[in-house]
Amino acid sequence: MKQESKVTLSEKKYFAEAKMRNHFAVIDEPIKAGGGDTGPTPVEYLLTAIGGCVSITLRMYAERKGWDLGKIDVVVSQKEELTKEGIKKSLMEEISFEKEVTQEQRARLLEIAGKCPVAKMVKGSTNIDTQIN
């Protein structure tokens, strides 16, 4: 299945509109970065995509196993650390479940979280072929 997003940057500095299938979203930068703060930043959308994918992947797996996890919360944040080589960025996922899970379930769910397709794209070597039309 081909998935696609079209993003159009307006003349309003950093304000952009995105269309995905029949859905629309806006993208902008915070005021301190020169934007109008009218929507999430591209990084915030990436963090949201990872959190959404991880939570859905976990729910699908739990349903197949017959596990009731209740509500699933996934908080994804970007961390920056100053190293000798410069600023190193990394992502942190914090996953919690409304219902209790056993140690065995916890270990398996942690493994399954790493199989989310969006996280795999970010961690792996997904090529981006770019062209200007």
Contact map, one row per residue, 1 for C-alpha under 8 A:
1110000000000000000000000000000000000000000000000000000000000000000000000000000000000000000000000000000000000000000000000000000000000
1111000000000000000000000000000000000000000000000000000000000000000000000000000000000000000000000000000000000000000000000000000000000
1111100000000000000000000000000000000000000000000000000000000000000000000000000000000000000000000000000000000000000000000000000000000
0111110000000000000110000000000000000000000000000000000000000000000000000000000000000000000000000000000000000000000000000000000000000
0011111000000000011110000000000000000000000000000000000000000000000000000000000000000000000000000000000000000000000000000000000000000
0001111100000000011100000000000000000000000000000000000000000000000000000000000000000000000000000000000000000000000000000000000000000
0000111110000001111000000000000000000000000000000000000000000000000000000000000000000000000000000000000000000000000000000000000000000
0000011111000001110000000000000000000000000000000000000000000000000000000000000000000000000000000000000000000000000000000000000000000
0000001111110111100000000000000000000000000000000000000000000000000000000000000000000000000000000000000000000000000000000000000000000
0000000111111111100000000000000000000000000000000000000000000000000000000000000000000000000000000000000000000000000000000000000000000
0000000011111110000000000000000000000000000000000000000000000000000000000000000000000000000000000000000000000000000000000000000000000
0000000011111110000000000000000000000000000000000000000000000000000000000000000000000000000000000000000000000000000000000000000000000
0000000001111110000000000000000001100000000000000000000000000000000000000000000000000000000000000000000000000000000000000000000000000
0000000011111111000000000011100001110000000000000000000000000000000000000000000000000000000000000000000000000000000000000000000000000
0000000011111111100000000111100000110100000000000000000000000000000000000000000000000000000000000000000000000000000000000000000000000
0000001111000111110000000111000000000000000000000000000000000000000000000000000000000000000000000000000000000000000000000000000000000
0000001111000011111000011110000000000000000000000000000000000000000000000000000000000000000000000000000000000000000000000000000000000
0000111100000001111100011110000000000000000000000000000000000000000000000000000000000000000000000000000000000000000000000000000000000
0000111000000000111111111000000000000000000000000000000000000000000000000000000000000000000000000000000000000000000000000000000000000
0001110000000000011111110000000000000000000000000000000000000000000000000000000000000000000000000000000000000000000000000000000000000
0001100000000000001111100000000000000000000000000000000000000000000000000000000000000000000000000000000000000000000000000000000000000
0000000000000000001111110000000000000000000000000000000000000000000000000000000000000000000000000000000000000000000000000000000000000
0000000000000000001111111000000000000000000000000000000000000000000000000000000000000000000000000000000000000000000000000000000000000
0000000000000000111101111100000000000000000000000000000000000000000000000000000000000000000000000000000000000000000000000000000000000
0000000000000000111000111110000000000000000000000000000000000000000000000000000000000000000000000000000000000000000000000000000000000
0000000000000011110000011111000000000111000000000000000000000000000000000000000000000000000000000000000000000000000000000000000000000
0000000000000111110000001111100000000111110000000000000000000000000000000000000000000000000000000000000000000000000000000000000000000
0000000000000111000000000111110000111111110000000000000000000000000000000000000000000000000000000000000000000000000000000000000000000
0000000000000110000000000011111011111111100000000000000000000000000000000000000000000000000000000000000000000000000000000000000000000
0000000000000000000000000001111111111100100000000000000000000000000000000000000000000000000000000000000000000000000000000000000000000
0000000000000000000000000000111111111000000000000000000000000000000000000000000000000000000000000000000000000000000000000000000000000
0000000000000000000000000000011111100000000000000000000000000000000000000000000000000000000000000000000000000000000000000000000000000
0000000000000000000000000000111111100000000000000000000000000000000000000000000000000000000000000000000000000000000000000000000000000
0000000000001100000000000000111111110000000000000000000000000000000000000000000000000000000000000000000000000000000000000000000000000
0000000000001110000000000001111111111000000000000000000000000000000000000000000000000000000000000000000000000000000000000000000000000
0000000000000110000000000001111001111100000000000000000000000000000000000000000000000000000000000000000000000000000000000000000000000
0000000000000000000000000001111000111111000000000000000000000000000000000000000000000000000000000000000000000000000000000000000000000
0000000000000010000000000111110000011111000000000000000000000000000000000000000000000000000000000000000000000000000000000000000000000
0000000000000000000000000111100000001111100000000000000000000000000000000000000000000000000000000000000000000000000000000000000000000
0000000000000000000000000111100000001111111110000000000000000000000000000000000000000000000000000000000000000000000000000000000000000
0000000000000000000000000011110000000011111110000000000000000000000000000000000000000000000000000000000000000000000000000000000000000
0000000000000000000000000011000000000001111111000000000000000000000000000000000000000000000000000000000000000000000000000000000000000
0000000000000000000000000000000000000001111111100000000000000000000000000000000000000000000000000000000000000000000000000000000000000
0000000000000000000000000000000000000001111111110000000000000000000000000000000000000000000000000000000000000000000000000000000000000
0000000000000000000000000000000000000001111111111000000000000000000000000000000000000000000000000000000000000000000000000000000000000
0000000000000000000000000000000000000000011111111100000000000000000000000000000000000000000000000000000000000000000000000000000000000
0000000000000000000000000000000000000000001111111110000000000000000000000001110000000000000000000000000000000000000000000000000000000
0000000000000000000000000000000000000000000111111111000000000000000000000001000000000000000000000000000000000000000000000000000000000
0000000000000000000000000000000000000000000011111111100000000000000000000000000000000000000000000000000000000000000001000000000000000
0000000000000000000000000000000000000000000001111111110000000000000000000001000000000000000000000000000000000000000101100000000000000
0000000000000000000000000000000000000000000000111111111000000000000000000111000000000000000010000000000000000000000000000000000000000
0000000000000000000000000000000000000000000000011111111100000000000000000100000000000000000000000000000000000000000000000000000000000
0000000000000000000000000000000000000000000000001111111110000000000000000000000000000000000000000000000000000000000111100000000000000
0000000000000000000000000000000000000000000000000111111111000000000000000100000000000000000000000000000000000000110100100000000000000
0000000000000000000000000000000000000000000000000011111111100000000000011100000000000000000000000000000000000000100000000000000000000
0000000000000000000000000000000000000000000000000001111111110000000000000000000000000000000000000000000000000000000000000000000000000
0000000000000000000000000000000000000000000000000000111111111000000000000000000000000000000000000000000000000001101100000000000000000
0000000000000000000000000000000000000000000000000000011111111100000000000000000000000000000000000000000000001001100000000000000000000
0000000000000000000000000000000000000000000000000000001111111110000010010000000000000000000000000000000000000000000000000000000000000
0000000000000000000000000000000000000000000000000000000111111111000000000000000000000000000000000000000000000000000000000000000000000
0000000000000000000000000000000000000000000000000000000011111111100000000000000000000000000000000000000000000001000000000000000000000
0000000000000000000000000000000000000000000000000000000001111111111110000000000000000000000000000000000000000000000000000000000000000
0000000000000000000000000000000000000000000000000000000000111111111100000000000000000000000000000000000000000000000000000000000000000
0000000000000000000000000000000000000000000000000000000000011111111000000000000000000000000000000000000000000000000000000000000000000
0000000000000000000000000000000000000000000000000000000000001111111000000000000000000000000000000000000000000000000000000000000000000
0000000000000000000000000000000000000000000000000000000000000111111100000000000000000000000000000000000000000000000000000000000000000
0000000000000000000000000000000000000000000000000000000000000111111110000000000000000000000000000000000000000000000000000000000000000
0000000000000000000000000000000000000000000000000000000000000110011111000000000000000000000000000010000000000000000000000000000000000
0000000000000000000000000000000000000000000000000000000000100100001111110000000000000000000000001111100000000000000000000000000000000
0000000000000000000000000000000000000000000000000000000000000000000111110000000000000000000000001110000000000000000000000000000000000
0000000000000000000000000000000000000000000000000000000000000000000011111000000000000000000000001110000000000000000000000000000000000
0000000000000000000000000000000000000000000000000000001000100000000011111100000000000000000000111100000000000000000000000000000000000
0000000000000000000000000000000000000000000000000000001000000000000000111110000000000000000001111000000000000000000000000000000000000
0000000000000000000000000000000000000000000000000011011000000000000000011111000000000000000011110000000000000000000000000000000000000
0000000000000000000000000000000000000000000000000010000000000000000000001111100000000000000111100000000000000000000000000000000000000
0000000000000000000000000000000000000000000000110110000000000000000000000111110000000000001111000000000000000000000000000000000000000
0000000000000000000000000000000000000000000000100000000000000000000000000011111000000000001110000000000000000000000000000000000000000
0000000000000000000000000000000000000000000000100000000000000000000000000001111100000000111100000000000000000000000000000000000000000
0000000000000000000000000000000000000000000000000000000000000000000000000000111110000000111100000000000000000000000000000000000000000
0000000000000000000000000000000000000000000000000000000000000000000000000000011111000011110000000000000000000000000000000000000000000
0000000000000000000000000000000000000000000000000000000000000000000000000000001111100011100000000000000000000000000000000000000000000
0000000000000000000000000000000000000000000000000000000000000000000000000000000111111111000000000000000000000000000000000000000000000
0000000000000000000000000000000000000000000000000000000000000000000000000000000011111111000000000000000000000000000000000000000000000
0000000000000000000000000000000000000000000000000000000000000000000000000000000001111100000000000000000000000000000000000000000000000
0000000000000000000000000000000000000000000000000000000000000000000000000000000001111111000000000000000000000000000000000000000000000
0000000000000000000000000000000000000000000000000000000000000000000000000000000001111111000000000000000000000000000000000000000000000
0000000000000000000000000000000000000000000000000000000000000000000000000000000111101111100000000000000000000000000000000000000000000
0000000000000000000000000000000000000000000000000000000000000000000000000000000111101111110000000000000000000000000000000000000000000
0000000000000000000000000000000000000000000000000000000000000000000000000000011110000011111000000000000000000000000000000000000000000
0000000000000000000000000000000000000000000000000000000000000000000000000000011100000001111100000000000000000000000000000000000000000
0000000000000000000000000000000000000000000000000000000000000000000000000001111000000000111110000000000000000000000000000000000000000
0000000000000000000000000000000000000000000000000000000000000000000000000011111000000000011111000000000000000000000000000000000000000
0000000000000000000000000000000000000000000000000010000000000000000000000111100000000000001111100000000000000000000000000000000000000
0000000000000000000000000000000000000000000000000000000000000000000000001111000000000000000111110000000000000000000000000000000000000
0000000000000000000000000000000000000000000000000000000000000000000000011110000000000000000011111000000000000000000000000000000000000
0000000000000000000000000000000000000000000000000000000000000000000000011100000000000000000001111100000000000000000000000000000000000
0000000000000000000000000000000000000000000000000000000000000000000011111000000000000000000000111111100000000000000000000000000000000
0000000000000000000000000000000000000000000000000000000000000000000011110000000000000000000000011111000000000000000000000000000000000
0000000000000000000000000000000000000000000000000000000000000000000111100000000000000000000000001111100000000000000000000000000000000
0000000000000000000000000000000000000000000000000000000000000000000010000000000000000000000000001111110000000000000000000000000000000
0000000000000000000000000000000000000000000000000000000000000000000010000000000000000000000000001011111011000000000000000000000000000
0000000000000000000000000000000000000000000000000000000000000000000000000000000000000000000000000001111111000000000000000000000000000
0000000000000000000000000000000000000000000000000000000000000000000000000000000000000000000000000000111111100000000000000000000000000
0000000000000000000000000000000000000000000000000000000000000000000000000000000000000000000000000000011111110000000000000000000000000
0000000000000000000000000000000000000000000000000000000000000000000000000000000000000000000000000000111111111000000000000000000000000
0000000000000000000000000000000000000000000000000000000000000000000000000000000000000000000000000000111111111100000000000000000000000
0000000000000000000000000000000000000000000000000000000000000000000000000000000000000000000000000000001111111110000000000000000000000
0000000000000000000000000000000000000000000000000000000000000000000000000000000000000000000000000000000111111111000000000000000000000
0000000000000000000000000000000000000000000000000000000001000000000000000000000000000000000000000000000011111111100000000000000000000
0000000000000000000000000000000000000000000000000000000000000000000000000000000000000000000000000000000001111111110000000000000000000
0000000000000000000000000000000000000000000000000000000000000000000000000000000000000000000000000000000000111111111000000000000000000
0000000000000000000000000000000000000000000000000000000011001000000000000000000000000000000000000000000000011111111100000000000000000
0000000000000000000000000000000000000000000000000000011011000000000000000000000000000000000000000000000000001111111100000000000000000
0000000000000000000000000000000000000000000000000000010000000000000000000000000000000000000000000000000000000111111100110000000000000
0000000000000000000000000000000000000000000000000000000010000000000000000000000000000000000000000000000000000011111110110000000000000
0000000000000000000000000000000000000000000000000100110010000000000000000000000000000000000000000000000000000001111111110000000000000
0000000000000000000000000000000000000000000000000000100000000000000000000000000000000000000000000000000000000000001111111000000000000
0000000000000000000000000000000000000000000000001100100000000000000000000000000000000000000000000000000000000000000111111100000000000
0000000000000000000000000000000000000000000000000100110000000000000000000000000000000000000000000000000000000000011111111110000000000
0000000000000000000000000000000000000000000000000000000000000000000000000000000000000000000000000000000000000000011111111111000000000
0000000000000000000000000000000000000000000000000000000000000000000000000000000000000000000000000000000000000000000011111111110000000
0000000000000000000000000000000000000000000000000000000000000000000000000000000000000000000000000000000000000000000001111111110000000
0000000000000000000000000000000000000000000000000000000000000000000000000000000000000000000000000000000000000000000000111111100000000
0000000000000000000000000000000000000000000000000000000000000000000000000000000000000000000000000000000000000000000000011111110000000
0000000000000000000000000000000000000000000000000000000000000000000000000000000000000000000000000000000000000000000000001111111000000
0000000000000000000000000000000000000000000000000000000000000000000000000000000000000000000000000000000000000000000000001101111100000
0000000000000000000000000000000000000000000000000000000000000000000000000000000000000000000000000000000000000000000000000000111110000
0000000000000000000000000000000000000000000000000000000000000000000000000000000000000000000000000000000000000000000000000000011111000
0000000000000000000000000000000000000000000000000000000000000000000000000000000000000000000000000000000000000000000000000000001111100
0000000000000000000000000000000000000000000000000000000000000000000000000000000000000000000000000000000000000000000000000000000111110
0000000000000000000000000000000000000000000000000000000000000000000000000000000000000000000000000000000000000000000000000000000011111
0000000000000000000000000000000000000000000000000000000000000000000000000000000000000000000000000000000000000000000000000000000001111
0000000000000000000000000000000000000000000000000000000000000000000000000000000000000000000000000000000000000000000000000000000000111
